[in-house]
Amino acid sequence: MNDRNLIKLAPHADATEALSGPAAEQVLQQIRDFNQQRVSNLDLQEWRLDGATLSGLNLQRASLRGAQLLNVEIGDADLDGTWLDHAALNGVRFQPRKHTGLSLQGSELLAVHLDQAGFEGANFQQTRIQDASARQGSYSVSNFAGSQIAACDFSGAEFATCSFSGATLRDVRFDGATFSRTNLQSKSFENVSLQGATLSECDLSGADLRSVQLRDAVVNCANFKGANLSGLDLTGAQFIDVNFQGADLRGAQIAKAQFKGCDLNGVLLDRG
């Protein structure tokens, strides 16, 4: 991001106070006026909006770095290539539409609504996401590395070519979700549910999965080399062409799981 390429809006009365009501509408009207001139690369850094609706706005390549958005409705606003790094989003609602190249690196997303929203090439690195509803969303080529995700529901979501490397996951539901070519070498999994999920060509090598629910999951061509699955209930799970070299399956309930074409060299199992 080059700040020199950003267009500044006219200053509002008090930049330290959250804009709502008529004051927010004045700001939004400025944005509409710029949009009519086909200008969207606006400088909205550290702006504070409370209860505003962004429908109809073109914010492509705009910078909202450090912004604070409280109970804001994104609506059909165009956020392609928008910078929301180190921002605070609380109670923000996204519509079921696709956003490309949105950056939320280092931001805080609390109680946001992301159901059925789509993100392509999104940057969630080092982002804190808590109490979010993100059911049936779609994420492609998106980066969650180093993020902290807690008390969130991603049930039925789709992840393609994403990375959760070094992420911390706690009390997160991915039930029925689909992961393909995704790095799931997270720093920690605590009470994470992948029940009925589908994982294809994913990397979980070395991951500590002792607090993960994998019942009825379908896993294809994945890498579990050196992973710790000890004590897990794998009832109904299907593992096809999975690399389990050196994985720990001691105490795991595997009697009703299916293993087809898997590499089990060096797997740790209960004796006897």
ABEGO torsion letter per residue (X at the ends): XBAAABBBBBBBABAABBBBEAAAAAAAAAAAAAAAAGBABBBABGBBBBGBBABGBBABGBBABGBBBBGBBAEABBABGBBABGBBBBGBBBBBBBBBGBBABGBBBBGBBABGBBBBGBBABGBBBBGBBABGBBBBGBBABGBBBBGBBABGBBBBGBBABGBBBBGBBABGBBBBGBBABBABBBGBBABGBBBBGBBABGBBAAABBABGBBBBGBBABGBBABGBBABGBBBBGBBABGBBABGBBAAABBBBGBBABGBBBBBX
